[in-house]
Amino acid sequence: MLGCEQWFGRTTILLSYWESPQHLRKFAADRESPHLEPWRRFMKELSGTGDVGVWHETYQVPAGGIEVVYNGMPEFGLAKATAHVPVGAGTNTAKQRMGRAAGRGASGT
């Protein structure tokens, strides 16, 4: 896992960033992984009761296919999980920024 963000409340969300879908699947199936037993217990006890819902999506995005712009906030999300490339002189358009950051992670200020 490259990084994650969590929000807790009535709706709880965990957003994680992985090097590849293969790394995610390897972690999910790892019998030594700390999440596996609680996940199995959850599925056995609560799955199908209607009390708790699980939403899971996986996206595979090439490194040059992302742009993240931050303004006035700390590194977060993709920039925190990958690489922060400040926006500066000569990178005034999204096309310029994404070309510069291709293969290097997220960009932002």
C-alpha positions in Angstrom: 0.0 0.0 0.0 1.4 3.4 -1.0 -0.9 5.4 1.3 -4.4 5.8 2.6 -6.9 8.3 3.9 -9.7 7.6 6.4 -12.9 9.3 7.4 -15.0 8.1 10.3 -18.6 9.0 11.0 -22.1 7.8 10.1 -20.5 7.0 6.8 -17.0 5.6 7.2 -14.6 5.6 4.2 -11.1 4.1 3.8 -9.4 5.2 0.5 -6.2 3.4 -0.3 -3.5 3.7 -2.9 -1.6 0.6 -4.2 1.3 0.2 -6.5 -0.8 -2.2 -8.7 -4.0 -4.3 -8.6 -1.7 -7.3 -8.2 -0.2 -5.8 -5.0 -3.8 -5.2 -3.7 -4.9 -8.8 -4.5 -1.8 -10.2 -2.9 -2.5 -8.3 0.3 -6.2 -9.3 0.3 -5.3 -13.0 0.1 -2.3 -12.9 2.5 -3.1 -15.2 5.4 -0.6 -13.4 7.6 -2.2 -10.0 6.9 -3.8 -8.4 10.0 -7.0 -7.6 8.2 -7.9 -11.1 7.0 -9.4 -12.5 10.2 -11.5 -9.4 11.1 -12.7 -9.3 7.5 -13.8 -12.9 7.6 -15.5 -12.4 11.0 -17.3 -9.4 9.6 -18.5 -11.3 6.5 -19.7 -14.2 8.6 -21.5 -12.1 11.2 -22.8 -9.0 9.3 -22.8 -9.7 5.6 -26.3 -9.8 4.3 -28.0 -8.4 7.4 -28.6 -5.0 5.9 -27.0 -3.4 9.0 -23.7 -2.5 7.2 -23.0 -1.9 3.5 -19.6 -2.3 1.8 -18.7 -0.3 -1.2 -15.5 -1.4 -3.0 -14.1 0.0 -6.3 -10.7 -0.6 -7.9 -9.3 1.7 -10.6 -6.0 1.1 -12.5 -4.7 4.5 -13.7 -1.4 5.0 -15.5 0.9 7.4 -13.6 0.8 10.0 -16.4 -3.0 9.9 -16.4 -3.6 11.7 -13.2 -3.4 15.3 -11.9 -4.1 16.4 -8.4 -4.1 20.1 -7.6 -4.0 21.3 -4.0 -4.1 24.9 -2.9 -3.5 26.0 0.7 -3.6 22.5 2.3 -1.1 19.8 3.3 -0.2 16.9 1.1 -3.2 14.6 0.9 -4.5 11.7 -1.2 -2.4 10.9 -4.3 0.2 13.5 -3.6 0.8 12.1 -0.2 0.8 8.5 -1.4 3.0 9.0 -4.4 5.0 12.2 -5.1 4.3 15.9 -4.7 5.4 18.0 -7.6 4.9 21.7 -7.0 3.2 23.7 -9.7 5.4 26.6 -10.7 6.7 28.8 -13.5 6.3 27.2 -16.9 3.6 24.8 -15.9 0.5 27.0 -16.1 -1.8 24.5 -17.9 -3.0 21.1 -16.9 -1.4 19.7 -20.2 2.0 21.2 -19.2 1.7 19.9 -15.6 0.7 16.4 -16.6 3.4 16.2 -19.2 6.0 17.2 -16.6 4.7 14.9 -13.9 4.1 11.8 -16.1 5.4 8.8 -14.4 6.3 10.7 -11.2 3.0 10.8 -9.3 0.7 13.7 -8.4 1.2 17.4 -8.8 0.0 20.3 -6.7 0.8 23.4 -4.8 
